[in-house]
Amino acid sequence: MDIRIGNGYDVHALAEGLPLWLGGVKIDSPTGCIAHSDGDVAIHALCDALLGALALGDIGKHFPDTSEEFKGIDSKLLLKRTMDLVKSEGWSVSNVDITIAMQRPKLAPYIIPMRECVADVMGIGADRVSVKATTTEKLGFVGRGEGCEVYAVALLVK
């Protein structure tokens, strides 16, 4: 058996009046991510982890923010296309682990729906998807509510 691990990281600034999407779930929030796509920073970090595990570059290489094709796109579609690449290379996902750093809103009520949504898009069980949320104790740009950052890890097997 061959295994690969990938690490992903993404960050987006937040602005008033934009929708906030995390892990494919719309979050009730007065601020949302500024982005070319729907700004789902959790899915973007996960795509980077999956692509990184296979040394296929990053999300910007596959889905550039200069392309009109991806303007406003639902990030679940980007994850689906990334999974198509993973499968076409003969790999399957053992598990993924996502950590969202955001001062507010509190994300605890959304964790299970995010796990289920990501798992459904990836075609794996929700027991293989971990989503955790943390604050930065009011430190840095995340703590000031200026942005959201996400770390993701993916383990692939062949």
C-alpha positions in Angstrom: 0.0 0.0 0.0 1.2 3.5 -0.9 0.2 6.5 1.2 0.5 10.2 0.7 -0.2 13.1 3.0 -1.0 16.7 1.9 -1.2 20.0 3.8 -3.4 22.9 2.8 -3.8 26.4 4.0 -6.0 29.3 2.9 -7.0 32.7 4.2 -9.6 35.2 3.1 -10.4 38.7 4.3 -13.9 39.2 5.7 -16.3 42.1 4.7 -19.8 43.1 5.8 -22.7 42.0 3.7 -21.1 39.0 2.0 -22.3 35.5 2.4 -20.1 33.2 4.6 -19.6 29.7 3.2 -17.5 27.2 5.2 -17.3 23.5 4.4 -20.1 23.8 1.9 -22.5 25.2 4.5 -23.9 28.8 4.6 -23.1 30.3 8.0 -25.3 32.9 9.6 -22.9 35.8 9.8 -22.9 39.5 9.1 -19.5 39.1 7.3 -18.4 36.8 4.5 -15.2 36.1 2.6 -13.9 38.4 -0.1 -13.1 36.1 -3.0 -13.3 35.4 -6.7 -15.3 32.2 -6.0 -17.9 31.8 -3.2 -15.0 32.2 -0.8 -15.3 28.9 1.0 -11.9 29.0 2.6 -12.3 25.6 4.2 -12.9 23.8 0.9 -10.1 25.8 -0.7 -7.6 24.6 2.0 -8.9 21.1 1.6 -8.4 21.2 -2.2 -4.8 22.3 -1.6 -4.2 19.4 0.8 -5.6 16.9 -1.7 -3.6 18.4 -4.6 -0.5 18.7 -2.5 -0.6 15.0 -1.5 -0.3 14.2 -5.2 2.2 16.9 -6.0 -0.3 18.4 -8.5 0.3 22.0 -7.5 -2.3 24.2 -5.8 -5.8 25.4 -6.2 -4.7 28.5 -8.0 -3.0 26.4 -10.7 -6.2 24.3 -11.4 -8.8 27.0 -10.7 -7.2 30.4 -11.3 -8.9 33.5 -9.8 -8.2 35.3 -13.1 -10.6 33.0 -14.9 -14.2 34.0 -15.6 -15.1 30.3 -15.5 -14.6 30.3 -11.7 -16.1 33.7 -10.9 -18.6 33.2 -8.1 -18.4 29.4 -8.5 -19.6 27.1 -5.7 -16.5 25.7 -4.1 -18.2 22.3 -3.7 -17.7 22.1 -7.5 -14.0 22.8 -7.1 -13.8 20.0 -4.5 -15.6 17.6 -6.8 -13.2 18.4 -9.6 -10.3 17.9 -7.3 -11.6 14.6 -6.2 -12.0 13.6 -9.8 -8.3 14.3 -10.2 -7.5 12.2 -7.1 -9.5 9.3 -8.4 -8.1 9.5 -11.9 -4.6 9.1 -10.4 -5.8 5.9 -8.7 -5.9 7.2 -5.1 -8.6 7.2 -2.5 -9.1 9.3 0.6 -8.4 7.7 3.9 -9.3 10.8 6.0 -9.2 14.6 6.0 -8.8 17.0 9.0 -9.8 20.7 8.7 -9.2 23.4 11.3 -11.0 26.7 10.9 -9.7 29.7 12.8 -12.3 32.4 13.1 -13.1 34.7 16.0 -16.8 34.9 15.2 -19.4 33.7 14.7 -19.2 30.5 16.8 -19.1 27.6 14.5 -20.0 24.7 16.8 -23.6 24.4 15.5 -22.2 24.0 11.9 -19.5 21.4 12.5 -21.7 18.3 11.8 -23.4 19.8 8.7 -19.9 20.8 7.4 -18.6 17.3 8.0 -21.6 15.7 6.2 -21.4 18.1 3.3 -17.7 17.7 2.7 -18.0 13.9 3.0 -20.9 13.8 0.5 -19.1 15.9 -2.1 -15.9 13.7 -1.6 -17.9 10.5 -1.7 -16.6 9.2 1.6 -18.1 8.6 5.0 -18.5 11.5 7.4 -16.4 9.5 9.9 -13.4 10.2 7.6 -13.9 14.0 7.8 -12.9 16.0 10.8 -13.8 19.7 11.1 -12.7 21.7 14.1 -13.1 25.4 14.9 -11.0 27.6 17.0 -10.5 31.3 17.8 -7.1 33.0 18.1 -8.0 34.5 21.5 -8.5 37.9 19.8 -4.9 37.9 18.5 -3.9 38.9 14.9 -6.1 39.5 11.9 -8.3 36.6 12.8 -8.8 37.8 16.3 -9.7 41.2 15.1 -12.4 39.7 12.9 -10.6 40.8 9.7 -10.3 37.4 8.2 -10.6 33.6 8.4 -7.8 31.1 8.0 -8.0 27.3 7.5 -5.6 24.5 7.8 -6.3 21.1 6.2 -4.6 17.8 6.0 -5.5 14.9 3.7 -4.3 11.3 3.8 -4.5 9.4 0.5 -4.0 5.6 -0.1 -3.4 3.5 -3.2 
